[in-house]
Structure formats: C-alpha cells, structure tokens
C-alpha cells in the first residue's frame, strides 16, 4: 500500500532533523580525528612500544655499521 504524500511542513521538519543529525555526526568525527592525529597523546599512550622500537632500530643500525667496518678491515 503506497504511503500518502508528505506535506511541506513534514518535509521541512525531516530536513531540519537530518541537518541536526549530520551536524552532530560531523562534530563527533572531528573529535575522533583530533584524537587520532594528536601525536603527543599517541606517544604518551604507546611510550613502551616506541622506546622498544627505537632500541631495536638502534641495535640493527649498530650491527650493520659494525659488520661493514669488519668487511672493510678484512678486505
């Protein structure tokens, strides 16, 4: 059974409700993006992982430098 056509006031009311819901969604998204891109907060939350990663990178770089130095001396 088809629905009766909506009146202009019903359409306006629906549009206003949709605009308000959209504005709320945009505000929430803006907040989530701000939190996700706050590098200071990310560092604070993941300090242990960052320190471990930096230590691993330092170790790998150090090992590569030592192996190159040994190759140059041997060659």
CHARMM-style PDB file with segment names, atoms N, HN, CA, C and O in Angstrom:
ATOM      1  N   UNK     1       0.839  -1.155   0.000  1.00  0.00      PROA
ATOM      2  CA  UNK     1       0.000   0.000   0.000  1.00  0.00      PROA
ATOM      3  C   UNK     1       0.907   1.249   0.000  1.00  0.00      PROA
ATOM      4  O   UNK     1       1.763   1.372   0.877  1.00  0.00      PROA
ATOM      5  N   UNK     2       0.745   2.160  -0.943  1.00  0.00      PROA
ATOM      6  HN  UNK     2       0.050   2.061  -1.656  1.00  0.00      PROA
ATOM      7  CA  UNK     2       1.603   3.343  -1.013  1.00  0.00      PROA
ATOM      8  C   UNK     2       1.316   4.302   0.144  1.00  0.00      PROA
ATOM      9  O   UNK     2       0.192   4.403   0.636  1.00  0.00      PROA
ATOM     10  N   UNK     3       2.369   4.995   0.554  1.00  0.00      PROA
ATOM     11  HN  UNK     3       3.282   4.912   0.154  1.00  0.00      PROA
ATOM     12  CA  UNK     3       2.227   5.967   1.635  1.00  0.00      PROA
ATOM     13  C   UNK     3       1.656   7.269   1.078  1.00  0.00      PROA
ATOM     14  O   UNK     3       1.928   7.624  -0.069  1.00  0.00      PROA
ATOM     15  N   UNK     4       0.879   7.970   1.871  1.00  0.00      PROA
ATOM     16  HN  UNK     4       0.658   7.681   2.803  1.00  0.00      PROA
ATOM     17  CA  UNK     4       0.341   9.248   1.401  1.00  0.00      PROA
ATOM     18  C   UNK     4       1.484  10.255   1.258  1.00  0.00      PROA
ATOM     19  O   UNK     4       2.465  10.186   1.998  1.00  0.00      PROA
ATOM     20  N   UNK     5       1.365  11.181   0.319  1.00  0.00      PROA
ATOM     21  HN  UNK     5       0.568  11.237  -0.283  1.00  0.00      PROA
ATOM     22  CA  UNK     5       2.434  12.171   0.128  1.00  0.00      PROA
ATOM     23  C   UNK     5       2.610  13.023   1.386  1.00  0.00      PROA
ATOM     24  O   UNK     5       1.646  13.304   2.098  1.00  0.00      PROA
ATOM     25  N   UNK     6       3.851  13.430   1.646  1.00  0.00      PROA
ATOM     26  HN  UNK     6       4.634  13.203   1.067  1.00  0.00      PROA
ATOM     27  CA  UNK     6       4.138  14.243   2.830  1.00  0.00      PROA
ATOM     28  C   UNK     6       3.844  15.714   2.534  1.00  0.00      PROA
ATOM     29  O   UNK     6       3.930  16.178   1.397  1.00  0.00      PROA
ATOM     30  N   UNK     7       3.506  16.401   3.573  1.00  0.00      PROA
ATOM     31  HN  UNK     7       3.437  16.025   4.497  1.00  0.00      PROA
ATOM     32  CA  UNK     7       3.247  17.834   3.426  1.00  0.00      PROA
ATOM     33  C   UNK     7       4.572  18.585   3.447  1.00  0.00      PROA
ATOM     34  O   UNK     7       5.604  18.030   3.827  1.00  0.00      PROA
ATOM     35  N   UNK     8       4.536  19.841   3.040  1.00  0.00      PROA
ATOM     36  HN  UNK     8       3.698  20.292   2.732  1.00  0.00      PROA
ATOM     37  CA  UNK     8       5.746  20.665   3.032  1.00  0.00      PROA
ATOM     38  C   UNK     8       6.312  20.802   4.444  1.00  0.00      PROA
ATOM     39  O   UNK     8       7.529  20.788   4.626  1.00  0.00      PROA
ATOM     40  N   UNK     9       5.448  20.932   5.433  1.00  0.00      PROA
ATOM     41  HN  UNK     9       4.459  20.943   5.285  1.00  0.00      PROA
ATOM     42  CA  UNK     9       5.912  21.046   6.820  1.00  0.00      PROA
ATOM     43  C   UNK     9       6.602  19.761   7.283  1.00  0.00      PROA
ATOM     44  O   UNK     9       7.603  19.822   7.998  1.00  0.00      PROA
ATOM     45  N   UNK    10       6.084  18.618   6.888  1.00  0.00      PROA
ATOM     46  HN  UNK    10       5.272  18.569   6.308  1.00  0.00      PROA
ATOM     47  CA  UNK    10       6.709  17.347   7.247  1.00  0.00      PROA
ATOM     48  C   UNK    10       8.081  17.226   6.588  1.00  0.00      PROA
ATOM     49  O   UNK    10       9.034  16.760   7.212  1.00  0.00      PROA
ATOM     50  N   UNK    11       8.177  17.638   5.353  1.00  0.00      PROA
ATOM     51  HN  UNK    11       7.402  18.016   4.847  1.00  0.00      PROA
ATOM     52  CA  UNK    11       9.462  17.577   4.642  1.00  0.00      PROA
ATOM     53  C   UNK    11      10.464  18.522   5.305  1.00  0.00      PROA
ATOM     54  O   UNK    11      11.616  18.144   5.522  1.00  0.00      PROA
ATOM     55  N   UNK    12      10.040  19.743   5.627  1.00  0.00      PROA
ATOM     56  HN  UNK    12       9.105  20.050   5.451  1.00  0.00      PROA
ATOM     57  CA  UNK    12      10.926  20.699   6.300  1.00  0.00      PROA
ATOM     58  C   UNK    12      11.397  20.152   7.644  1.00  0.00      PROA
ATOM     59  O   UNK    12      12.573  20.256   7.991  1.00  0.00      PROA
ATOM     60  N   UNK    13      10.487  19.583   8.376  1.00  0.00      PROA
ATOM     61  HN  UNK    13       9.532  19.499   8.094  1.00  0.00      PROA
ATOM     62  CA  UNK    13      10.819  19.014   9.682  1.00  0.00      PROA
ATOM     63  C   UNK    13      11.841  17.882   9.532  1.00  0.00      PROA
ATOM     64  O   UNK    13      12.788  17.776  10.311  1.00  0.00      PROA
ATOM     65  N   UNK    14      11.632  17.048   8.525  1.00  0.00      PROA
ATOM     66  HN  UNK    14      10.862  17.134   7.892  1.00  0.00      PROA
ATOM     67  CA  UNK    14      12.559  15.950   8.265  1.00  0.00      PROA
ATOM     68  C   UNK    14      13.941  16.479   7.879  1.00  0.00      PROA
ATOM     69  O   UNK    14      14.960  15.963   8.337  1.00  0.00      PROA
ATOM     70  N   UNK    15      13.969  17.511   7.034  1.00  0.00      PROA
ATOM     71  HN  UNK    15      13.141  17.930   6.661  1.00  0.00      PROA
ATOM     72  CA  UNK    15      15.240  18.112   6.635  1.00  0.00      PROA
ATOM     73  C   UNK    15      15.965  18.721   7.829  1.00  0.00      PROA
ATOM     74  O   UNK    15      17.179  18.564   7.963  1.00  0.00      PROA
ATOM     75  N   UNK    16      15.233  19.413   8.695  1.00  0.00      PROA
ATOM     76  HN  UNK    16      14.247  19.540   8.586  1.00  0.00      PROA
ATOM     77  CA  UNK    16      15.838  20.004   9.883  1.00  0.00      PROA
ATOM     78  C   UNK    16      16.429  18.929  10.794  1.00  0.00      PROA
ATOM     79  O   UNK    16      17.526  19.093  11.327  1.00  0.00      PROA
ATOM     80  N   UNK    17      15.704  17.843  10.966  1.00  0.00      PROA
ATOM     81  HN  UNK    17      14.812  17.710  10.533  1.00  0.00      PROA
ATOM     82  CA  UNK    17      16.198  16.746  11.799  1.00  0.00      PROA
ATOM     83  C   UNK    17      17.447  16.131  11.182  1.00  0.00      PROA
ATOM     84  O   UNK    17      18.405  15.819  11.889  1.00  0.00      PROA
ATOM     85  N   UNK    18      17.434  15.955   9.852  1.00  0.00      PROA
ATOM     86  HN  UNK    18      16.656  16.208   9.277  1.00  0.00      PROA
ATOM     87  CA  UNK    18      18.603  15.392   9.175  1.00  0.00      PROA
ATOM     88  C   UNK    18      19.807  16.321   9.291  1.00  0.00      PROA
ATOM     89  O   UNK    18      20.928  15.854   9.493  1.00  0.00      PROA
ATOM     90  N   UNK    19      19.592  17.628   9.166  1.00  0.00      PROA
ATOM     91  HN  UNK    19      18.681  18.008   9.002  1.00  0.00      PROA
ATOM     92  CA  UNK    19      20.694  18.596   9.310  1.00  0.00      PROA
ATOM     93  C   UNK    19      21.292  18.527  10.713  1.00  0.00      PROA
ATOM     94  O   UNK    19      22.513  18.525  10.870  1.00  0.00      PROA
ATOM     95  N   UNK    20      20.450  18.473  11.710  1.00  0.00      PROA
ATOM     96  HN  UNK    20      19.459  18.475  11.582  1.00  0.00      PROA
ATOM     97  CA  UNK    20      20.928  18.407  13.093  1.00  0.00      PROA
ATOM     98  C   UNK    20      21.716  17.121  13.331  1.00  0.00      PROA
ATOM     99  O   UNK    20      22.764  17.145  13.977  1.00  0.00      PROA
ATOM    100  N   UNK    21      21.225  16.017  12.820  1.00  0.00      PROA
ATOM    101  HN  UNK    21      20.375  15.997  12.295  1.00  0.00      PROA
ATOM    102  CA  UNK    21      21.922  14.737  12.973  1.00  0.00      PROA
ATOM    103  C   UNK    21      23.260  14.764  12.241  1.00  0.00      PROA
ATOM    104  O   UNK    21      24.260  14.251  12.744  1.00  0.00      PROA
ATOM    105  N   UNK    22      23.275  15.359  11.061  1.00  0.00      PROA
ATOM    106  HN  UNK    22      22.463  15.776  10.652  1.00  0.00      PROA
ATOM    107  CA  UNK    22      24.508  15.463  10.281  1.00  0.00      PROA
ATOM    108  C   UNK    22      25.530  16.334  11.015  1.00  0.00      PROA
ATOM    109  O   UNK    22      26.708  15.982  11.075  1.00  0.00      PROA
ATOM    110  N   UNK    23      25.096  17.453  11.566  1.00  0.00      PROA
ATOM    111  HN  UNK    23      24.139  17.739  11.517  1.00  0.00      PROA
ATOM    112  CA  UNK    23      25.999  18.337  12.309  1.00  0.00      PROA
ATOM    113  C   UNK    23      26.603  17.609  13.505  1.00  0.00      PROA
ATOM    114  O   UNK    23      27.792  17.753  13.788  1.00  0.00      PROA
ATOM    115  N   UNK    24      25.792  16.834  14.198  1.00  0.00      PROA
ATOM    116  HN  UNK    24      24.826  16.717  13.968  1.00  0.00      PROA
ATOM    117  CA  UNK    24      26.285  16.064  15.335  1.00  0.00      PROA
ATOM    118  C   UNK    24      27.317  15.027  14.882  1.00  0.00      PROA
ATOM    119  O   UNK    24      28.344  14.838  15.534  1.00  0.00      PROA
ATOM    120  N   UNK    25      27.038  14.362  13.767  1.00  0.00      PROA
ATOM    121  HN  UNK    25      26.204  14.515  13.238  1.00  0.00      PROA
ATOM    122  CA  UNK    25      27.975  13.369  13.238  1.00  0.00      PROA
ATOM    123  C   UNK    25      29.299  14.015  12.840  1.00  0.00      PROA
ATOM    124  O   UNK    25      30.364  13.449  13.089  1.00  0.00      PROA
ATOM    125  N   UNK    26      29.241  15.180  12.232  1.00  0.00      PROA
ATOM    126  HN  UNK    26      28.376  15.640  12.030  1.00  0.00      PROA
ATOM    127  CA  UNK    26      30.460  15.885  11.830  1.00  0.00      PROA
ATOM    128  C   UNK    26      31.267  16.277  13.060  1.00  0.00      PROA
ATOM    129  O   UNK    26      32.491  16.139  13.063  1.00  0.00      PROA
ATOM    130  N   UNK    27      30.606  16.761  14.099  1.00  0.00      PROA
ATOM    131  HN  UNK    27      29.612  16.874  14.096  1.00  0.00      PROA
ATOM    132  CA  UNK    27      31.307  17.120  15.337  1.00  0.00      PROA
ATOM    133  C   UNK    27      31.977  15.909  15.967  1.00  0.00      PROA
ATOM    134  O   UNK    27      33.115  15.999  16.429  1.00  0.00      PROA
ATOM    135  N   UNK    28      31.286  14.785  15.990  1.00  0.00      PROA
ATOM    136  HN  UNK    28      30.362  14.712  15.616  1.00  0.00      PROA
ATOM    137  CA  UNK    28      31.885  13.558  16.545  1.00  0.00      PROA
ATOM    138  C   UNK    28      33.091  13.129  15.727  1.00  0.00      PROA
ATOM    139  O   UNK    28      34.130  12.768  16.281  1.00  0.00      PROA
ATOM    140  N   UNK    29      32.951  13.168  14.413  1.00  0.00      PROA
ATOM    141  HN  UNK    29      32.108  13.461  13.963  1.00  0.00      PROA
ATOM    142  CA  UNK    29      34.060  12.781  13.542  1.00  0.00      PROA
ATOM    143  C   UNK    29      35.247  13.706  13.736  1.00  0.00      PROA
ATOM    144  O   UNK    29      36.388  13.246  13.783  1.00  0.00      PROA
ATOM    145  N   UNK    30      34.996  14.998  13.850  1.00  0.00      PROA
ATOM    146  HN  UNK    30      34.069  15.372  13.812  1.00  0.00      PROA
ATOM    147  CA  UNK    30      36.072  15.962  14.084  1.00  0.00      PROA
ATOM    148  C   UNK    30      36.808  15.631  15.374  1.00  0.00      PROA
ATOM    149  O   UNK    30      38.037  15.691  15.420  1.00  0.00      PROA
ATOM    150  N   UNK    31      36.074  15.284  16.412  1.00  0.00      PROA
ATOM    151  HN  UNK    31      35.076  15.235  16.375  1.00  0.00      PROA
ATOM    152  CA  UNK    31      36.698  14.915  17.680  1.00  0.00      PROA
ATOM    153  C   UNK    31      37.539  13.655  17.561  1.00  0.00      PROA
ATOM    154  O   UNK    31      38.640  13.586  18.108  1.00  0.00      PROA
ATOM    155  N   UNK    32      37.028  12.664  16.853  1.00  0.00      PROA
ATOM    156  HN  UNK    32      36.133  12.720  16.409  1.00  0.00      PROA
ATOM    157  CA  UNK    32      37.778  11.412  16.666  1.00  0.00      PROA
ATOM    158  C   UNK    32      39.047  11.653  15.861  1.00  0.00      PROA
ATOM    159  O   UNK    32      40.096  11.092  16.179  1.00  0.00      PROA
ATOM    160  N   UNK    33      38.966  12.471  14.834  1.00  0.00      PROA
ATOM    161  HN  UNK    33      38.114  12.927  14.576  1.00  0.00      PROA
ATOM    162  CA  UNK    33      40.144  12.779  14.019  1.00  0.00      PROA
ATOM    163  C   UNK    33      41.173  13.534  14.845  1.00  0.00      PROA
ATOM    164  O   UNK    33      42.371  13.267  14.749  1.00  0.00      PROA
ATOM    165  N   UNK    34      40.709  14.470  15.651  1.00  0.00      PROA
ATOM    166  HN  UNK    34      39.736  14.686  15.729  1.00  0.00      PROA
ATOM    167  CA  UNK    34      41.623  15.222  16.508  1.00  0.00      PROA
ATOM    168  C   UNK    34      42.357  14.291  17.466  1.00  0.00      PROA
ATOM    169  O   UNK    34      43.567  14.418  17.652  1.00  0.00      PROA
ATOM    170  N   UNK    35      41.636  13.363  18.070  1.00  0.00      PROA
ATOM    171  HN  UNK    35      40.653  13.260  17.919  1.00  0.00      PROA
ATOM    172  CA  UNK    35      42.278  12.410  18.981  1.00  0.00      PROA
ATOM    173  C   UNK    35      43.241  11.490  18.242  1.00  0.00      PROA
ATOM    174  O   UNK    35      44.326  11.197  18.745  1.00  0.00      PROA
ATOM    175  N   UNK    36      42.858  11.036  17.065  1.00  0.00      PROA
ATOM    176  HN  UNK    36      41.977  11.274  16.657  1.00  0.00      PROA
ATOM    177  CA  UNK    36      43.702  10.096  16.322  1.00  0.00      PROA
ATOM    178  C   UNK    36      44.977  10.745  15.811  1.00  0.00      PROA
ATOM    179  O   UNK    36      45.997  10.070  15.669  1.00  0.00      PROA
ATOM    180  N   UNK    37      44.940  12.043  15.533  1.00  0.00      PROA
ATOM    181  HN  UNK    37      44.112  12.591  15.648  1.00  0.00      PROA
ATOM    182  CA  UNK    37      46.119  12.710  14.973  1.00  0.00      PROA
ATOM    183  C   UNK    37      46.911  13.490  16.014  1.00  0.00      PROA
ATOM    184  O   UNK    37      47.847  14.207  15.659  1.00  0.00      PROA
ATOM    185  N   UNK    38      46.559  13.367  17.289  1.00  0.00      PROA
ATOM    186  HN  UNK    38      45.799  12.784  17.577  1.00  0.00      PROA
ATOM    187  CA  UNK    38      47.303  14.035  18.358  1.00  0.00      PROA
ATOM    188  C   UNK    38      48.531  13.197  18.675  1.00  0.00      PROA
ATOM    189  O   UNK    38      48.459  12.244  19.452  1.00  0.00      PROA
ATOM    190  N   UNK    39      49.665  13.559  18.068  1.00  0.00      PROA
ATOM    191  HN  UNK    39      49.723  14.333  17.437  1.00  0.00      PROA
ATOM    192  CA  UNK    39      50.858  12.723  18.194  1.00  0.00      PROA
ATOM    193  C   UNK    39      51.390  12.714  19.629  1.00  0.00      PROA
ATOM    194  O   UNK    39      51.978  11.721  20.058  1.00  0.00      PROA
ATOM    195  N   UNK    40      51.197  13.776  20.357  1.00  0.00      PROA
ATOM    196  HN  UNK    40      50.720  14.583  20.008  1.00  0.00      PROA
ATOM    197  CA  UNK    40      51.678  13.783  21.743  1.00  0.00      PROA
ATOM    198  C   UNK    40      50.923  12.751  22.585  1.00  0.00      PROA
ATOM    199  O   UNK    40      51.520  12.025  23.380  1.00  0.00      PROA
ATOM    200  N   UNK    41      49.629  12.698  22.399  1.00  0.00      PROA
ATOM    201  HN  UNK    41      49.144  13.287  21.753  1.00  0.00      PROA
ATOM    202  CA  UNK    41      48.827  11.710  23.133  1.00  0.00      PROA
ATOM    203  C   UNK    41      49.182  10.293  22.680  1.00  0.00      PROA
ATOM    204  O   UNK    41      49.230   9.375  23.499  1.00  0.00      PROA
ATOM    205  N   UNK    42      49.431  10.111  21.384  1.00  0.00      PROA
ATOM    206  HN  UNK    42      49.392  10.856  20.718  1.00  0.00      PROA
ATOM    207  CA  UNK    42      49.811   8.793  20.883  1.00  0.00      PROA
ATOM    208  C   UNK    42      51.134   8.346  21.502  1.00  0.00      PROA
ATOM    209  O   UNK    42      51.282   7.187  21.891  1.00  0.00      PROA
ATOM    210  N   UNK    43      52.099   9.271  21.592  1.00  0.00      PROA
ATOM    211  HN  UNK    43      51.979  10.213  21.276  1.00  0.00      PROA
ATOM    212  CA  UNK    43      53.394   8.937  22.206  1.00  0.00      PROA
ATOM    213  C   UNK    43      53.190   8.578  23.671  1.00  0.00      PROA
ATOM    214  O   UNK    43      53.774   7.616  24.167  1.00  0.00      PROA
ATOM    215  N   UNK    44      52.368   9.346  24.354  1.00  0.00      PROA
ATOM    216  HN  UNK    44      51.892  10.128  23.950  1.00  0.00      PROA
ATOM    217  CA  UNK    44      52.105   9.075  25.773  1.00  0.00      PROA
ATOM    218  C   UNK    44      51.471   7.695  25.966  1.00  0.00      PROA
ATOM    219  O   UNK    44      51.845   6.961  26.881  1.00  0.00      PROA
ATOM    220  N   UNK    45      50.516   7.345  25.106  1.00  0.00      PROA
ATOM    221  HN  UNK    45      50.213   7.941  24.362  1.00  0.00      PROA
ATOM    222  CA  UNK    45      49.818   6.059  25.219  1.00  0.00      PROA
ATOM    223  C   UNK    45      50.711   4.879  24.849  1.00  0.00      PROA
ATOM    224  O   UNK    45      50.562   3.790  25.403  1.00  0.00      PROA
ATOM    225  N   UNK    46      51.637   5.091  23.914  1.00  0.00      PROA
ATOM    226  HN  UNK    46      51.757   5.976  23.464  1.00  0.00      PROA
ATOM    227  CA  UNK    46      52.424   3.964  23.380  1.00  0.00      PROA
ATOM    228  C   UNK    46      53.917   4.134  23.654  1.00  0.00      PROA
ATOM    229  O   UNK    46      54.756   3.736  22.847  1.00  0.00      PROA
ATOM    230  N   UNK    47      54.232   4.725  24.792  1.00  0.00      PROA
ATOM    231  HN  UNK    47      53.550   5.048  25.448  1.00  0.00      PROA
ATOM    232  CA  UNK    47      55.628   5.023  25.118  1.00  0.00      PROA
ATOM    233  C   UNK    47      56.502   3.765  25.119  1.00  0.00      PROA
ATOM    234  O   UNK    47      57.596   3.782  24.555  1.00  0.00      PROA
ATOM    235  N   UNK    48      56.050   2.700  25.727  1.00  0.00      PROA
ATOM    236  HN  UNK    48      55.161   2.686  26.186  1.00  0.00      PROA
ATOM    237  CA  UNK    48      56.850   1.471  25.814  1.00  0.00      PROA
ATOM    238  C   UNK    48      57.153   0.912  24.427  1.00  0.00      PROA
ATOM    239  O   UNK    48      58.287   0.516  24.156  1.00  0.00      PROA
ATOM    240  N   UNK    49      56.152   0.875  23.548  1.00  0.00      PROA
ATOM    241  HN  UNK    49      55.231   1.196  23.769  1.00  0.00      PROA
ATOM    242  CA  UNK    49      56.360   0.363  22.203  1.00  0.00      PROA
ATOM    243  C   UNK    49      57.323   1.249  21.403  1.00  0.00      PROA
ATOM    244  O   UNK    49      58.135   0.745  20.627  1.00  0.00      PROA
ATOM    245  N   UNK    50      57.230   2.558  21.593  1.00  0.00      PROA
ATOM    246  HN  UNK    50      56.571   2.968  22.224  1.00  0.00      PROA
ATOM    247  CA  UNK    50      58.108   3.477  20.877  1.00  0.00      PROA
ATOM    248  C   UNK    50      59.550   3.308  21.337  1.00  0.00      PROA
ATOM    249  O   UNK    50      60.467   3.272  20.516  1.00  0.00      PROA
ATOM    250  N   UNK    51      59.753   3.203  22.642  1.00  0.00      PROA
ATOM    251  HN  UNK    51      59.008   3.231  23.309  1.00  0.00      PROA
ATOM    252  CA  UNK    51      61.104   3.017  23.170  1.00  0.00      PROA
ATOM    253  C   UNK    51      61.675   1.680  22.692  1.00  0.00      PROA
ATOM    254  O   UNK    51      62.844   1.609  22.313  1.00  0.00      PROA
ATOM    255  N   UNK    52      60.868   0.633  22.708  1.00  0.00      PROA
ATOM    256  HN  UNK    52      59.919   0.691  23.016  1.00  0.00      PROA
ATOM    257  CA  UNK    52      61.333  -0.675  22.237  1.00  0.00      PROA
ATOM    258  C   UNK    52      61.677  -0.625  20.749  1.00  0.00      PROA
ATOM    259  O   UNK    52      62.684  -1.191  20.324  1.00  0.00      PROA
ATOM    260  N   UNK    53      60.845   0.048  19.961  1.00  0.00      PROA
ATOM    261  HN  UNK    53      60.027   0.508  20.306  1.00  0.00      PROA
ATOM    262  CA  UNK    53      61.125   0.173  18.526  1.00  0.00      PROA
ATOM    263  C   UNK    53      62.393   0.961  18.273  1.00  0.00      PROA
ATOM    264  O   UNK    53      63.192   0.587  17.414  1.00  0.00      PROA
ATOM    265  N   UNK    54      62.591   2.046  19.005  1.00  0.00      PROA
ATOM    266  HN  UNK    54      61.942   2.349  19.703  1.00  0.00      PROA
ATOM    267  CA  UNK    54      63.804   2.852  18.839  1.00  0.00      PROA
ATOM    268  C   UNK    54      65.039   2.048  19.226  1.00  0.00      PROA
ATOM    269  O   UNK    54      66.069   2.132  18.557  1.00  0.00      PROA
ATOM    270  N   UNK    55      64.943   1.273  20.294  1.00  0.00      PROA
ATOM    271  HN  UNK    55      64.106   1.205  20.838  1.00  0.00      PROA
ATOM    272  CA  UNK    55      66.072   0.435  20.713  1.00  0.00      PROA
ATOM    273  C   UNK    55      66.386  -0.610  19.647  1.00  0.00      PROA
ATOM    274  O   UNK    55      67.553  -0.863  19.348  1.00  0.00      PROA
ATOM    275  N   UNK    56      65.360  -1.208  19.082  1.00  0.00      PROA
ATOM    276  HN  UNK    56      64.412  -1.002  19.324  1.00  0.00      PROA
ATOM    277  CA  UNK    56      65.573  -2.212  18.040  1.00  0.00      PROA
ATOM    278  C   UNK    56      66.225  -1.590  16.808  1.00  0.00      PROA
ATOM    279  O   UNK    56      67.158  -2.161  16.244  1.00  0.00      PROA
ATOM    280  N   UNK    57      65.740  -0.428  16.390  1.00  0.00      PROA
ATOM    281  HN  UNK    57      64.982   0.036  16.848  1.00  0.00      PROA
ATOM    282  CA  UNK    57      66.337   0.250  15.231  1.00  0.00      PROA
ATOM    283  C   UNK    57      67.787   0.600  15.521  1.00  0.00      PROA
ATOM    284  O   UNK    57      68.653   0.406  14.668  1.00  0.00      PROA
ATOM    285  N   UNK    58      68.062   1.113  16.715  1.00  0.00      PROA
ATOM    286  HN  UNK    58      67.359   1.271  17.408  1.00  0.00      PROA
ATOM    287  CA  UNK    58      69.441   1.429  17.088  1.00  0.00      PROA
ATOM    288  C   UNK    58      70.328   0.202  17.070  1.00  0.00      PROA
ATOM    289  O   UNK    58      71.467   0.269  16.607  1.00  0.00      PROA
ATOM    290  N   UNK    59      69.828  -0.912  17.562  1.00  0.00      PROA
ATOM    291  HN  UNK    59      68.902  -0.967  17.938  1.00  0.00      PROA
ATOM    292  CA  UNK    59      70.599  -2.157  17.555  1.00  0.00      PROA
ATOM    293  C   UNK    59      70.894  -2.609  16.131  1.00  0.00      PROA
ATOM    294  O   UNK    59      72.028  -2.965  15.813  1.00  0.00      PROA
ATOM    295  N   UNK    60      69.881  -2.595  15.276  1.00  0.00      PROA
ATOM    296  HN  UNK    60      68.959  -2.305  15.535  1.00  0.00      PROA
ATOM    297  CA  UNK    60      70.065  -3.027  13.883  1.00  0.00      PROA
ATOM    298  C   UNK    60      71.067  -2.124  13.168  1.00  0.00      PROA
ATOM    299  O   UNK    60      71.947  -2.614  12.459  1.00  0.00      PROA
ATOM    300  N   UNK    61      70.942  -0.821  13.347  1.00  0.00      PROA
ATOM    301  HN  UNK    61      70.227  -0.423  13.923  1.00  0.00      PROA
ATOM    302  CA  UNK    61      71.883   0.107  12.708  1.00  0.00      PROA
ATOM    303  C   UNK    61      73.299  -0.138  13.223  1.00  0.00      PROA
ATOM    304  O   UNK    61      74.251  -0.158  12.443  1.00  0.00      PROA
ATOM    305  N   UNK    62      73.438  -0.325  14.533  1.00  0.00      PROA
ATOM    306  HN  UNK    62      72.664  -0.309  15.166  1.00  0.00      PROA
ATOM    307  CA  UNK    62      74.751  -0.590  15.101  1.00  0.00      PROA
ATOM    308  C   UNK    62      75.375  -1.871  14.570  1.00  0.00      PROA
ATOM    309  O   UNK    62      76.564  -1.892  14.251  1.00  0.00      PROA
ATOM    310  N   UNK    63      74.600  -2.927  14.471  1.00  0.00      PROA
ATOM    311  HN  UNK    63      73.634  -2.910  14.730  1.00  0.00      PROA
ATOM    312  CA  UNK    63      75.112  -4.202  13.945  1.00  0.00      PROA
ATOM    313  C   UNK    63      75.547  -4.043  12.497  1.00  0.00      PROA
ATOM    314  O   UNK    63      76.591  -4.561  12.102  1.00  0.00      PROA
ATOM    315  N   UNK    64      74.757  -3.331  11.702  1.00  0.00      PROA
ATOM    316  HN  UNK    64      73.909  -2.910  12.023  1.00  0.00      PROA
ATOM    317  CA  UNK    64      75.124  -3.129  10.287  1.00  0.00      PROA
ATOM    318  C   UNK    64      76.403  -2.309  10.165  1.00  0.00      PROA
ATOM    319  O   UNK    64      77.253  -2.599   9.323  1.00  0.00      PROA
ATOM    320  N   UNK    65      76.539  -1.292  10.999  1.00  0.00      PROA
ATOM    321  HN  UNK    65      75.849  -1.056  11.683  1.00  0.00      PROA
ATOM    322  CA  UNK    65      77.756  -0.476  10.948  1.00  0.00      PROA
ATOM    323  C   UNK    65      78.977  -1.298  11.326  1.00  0.00      PROA
ATOM    324  O   UNK    65      80.025  -1.177  10.691  1.00  0.00      PROA
ATOM    325  N   UNK    66      78.855  -2.129  12.346  1.00  0.00      PROA
ATOM    326  HN  UNK    66      78.004  -2.228  12.861  1.00  0.00      PROA
ATOM    327  CA  UNK    66      79.975  -2.974  12.755  1.00  0.00      PROA
ATOM    328  C   UNK    66      80.326  -3.988  11.676  1.00  0.00      PROA
ATOM    329  O   UNK    66      81.504  -4.240  11.423  1.00  0.00      PROA
ATOM    330  N   UNK    67      79.321  -4.570  11.042  1.00  0.00      PROA
ATOM    331  HN  UNK    67      78.364  -4.365  11.248  1.00  0.00      PROA
ATOM    332  CA  UNK    67      79.617  -5.578  10.013  1.00  0.00      PROA
ATOM    333  C   UNK    67      80.278  -4.934   8.799  1.00  0.00      PROA
ATOM    334  O   UNK    67      81.145  -5.550   8.178  1.00  0.00      PROA
ATOM    335  N   UNK    68      79.896  -3.728   8.450  1.00  0.00      PROA
ATOM    336  HN  UNK    68      79.192  -3.228   8.954  1.00  0.00      PROA
ATOM    337  CA  UNK    68      80.547  -3.027   7.332  1.00  0.00      PROA
ATOM    338  C   UNK    68      81.987  -2.676   7.688  1.00  0.00      PROA
ATOM    339  O   UNK    68      82.886  -2.792   6.856  1.00  0.00      PROA
ATOM    340  N   UNK    69      82.199  -2.248   8.922  1.00  0.00      PROA
ATOM    341  HN  UNK    69      81.469  -2.153   9.599  1.00  0.00      PROA
ATOM    342  CA  UNK    69      83.555  -1.893   9.352  1.00  0.00      PROA
ATOM    343  C   UNK    69      84.455  -3.120   9.310  1.00  0.00      PROA
ATOM    344  O   UNK    69      85.610  -3.037   8.892  1.00  0.00      PROA
ATOM    345  N   UNK    70      83.920  -4.262   9.747  1.00  0.00      PROA
ATOM    346  HN  UNK    70      82.982  -4.330  10.086  1.00  0.00      PROA
ATOM    347  CA  UNK    70      84.727  -5.504   9.736  1.00  0.00      PROA
ATOM    348  C   UNK    70      85.053  -5.921   8.312  1.00  0.00      PROA
ATOM    349  O   UNK    70      86.160  -6.388   8.043  1.00  0.00      PROA
ATOM    350  N   UNK    71      84.097  -5.759   7.389  1.00  0.00      PROA
ATOM    351  HN  UNK    71      83.197  -5.380   7.608  1.00  0.00      PROA
ATOM    352  CA  UNK    71      84.346  -6.121   5.992  1.00  0.00      PROA
ATOM    353  C   UNK    71      85.429  -5.233   5.382  1.00  0.00      PROA
ATOM    354  O   UNK    71      86.268  -5.716   4.622  1.00  0.00      PROA
ATOM    355  N   UNK    72      85.417  -3.972   5.699  1.00  0.00      PROA
ATOM    356  HN  UNK    72      84.735  -3.579   6.316  1.00  0.00      PROA
ATOM    357  CA  UNK    72      86.428  -3.058   5.141  1.00  0.00      PROA
ATOM    358  C   UNK    72      87.810  -3.393   5.667  1.00  0.00      PROA
ATOM    359  O   UNK    72      88.785  -3.344   4.918  1.00  0.00      PROA
ATOM    360  N   UNK    73      87.906  -3.731   6.934  1.00  0.00      PROA
ATOM    361  HN  UNK    73      87.113  -3.771   7.542  1.00  0.00      PROA
ATOM    362  CA  UNK    73      89.215  -4.079   7.519  1.00  0.00      PROA
ATOM    363  C   UNK    73      89.743  -5.412   6.957  1.00  0.00      PROA
ATOM    364  O   UNK    73      90.943  -5.581   6.743  1.00  0.00      PROA
ATOM    365  N   UNK    74      88.816  -6.345   6.726  1.00  0.00      PROA
ATOM    366  HN  UNK    74      87.840  -6.208   6.900  1.00  0.00      PROA
ATOM    367  CA  UNK    74      89.227  -7.665   6.234  1.00  0.00      PROA
ATOM    368  C   UNK    74      89.600  -7.604   4.756  1.00  0.00      PROA
ATOM    369  O   UNK    74      90.422  -8.399   4.302  1.00  0.00      PROA
ATOM    370  N   UNK    75      89.019  -6.688   4.001  1.00  0.00      PROA
ATOM    371  HN  UNK    75      88.351  -6.042   4.370  1.00  0.00      PROA
ATOM    372  CA  UNK    75      89.204  -6.640   2.554  1.00  0.00      PROA
ATOM    373  C   UNK    75      90.326  -5.849   2.104  1.00  0.00      PROA
ATOM    374  OT1 UNK    75      90.566  -5.746   0.901  1.00  0.00      PROA
TER     375      UNK     75
END
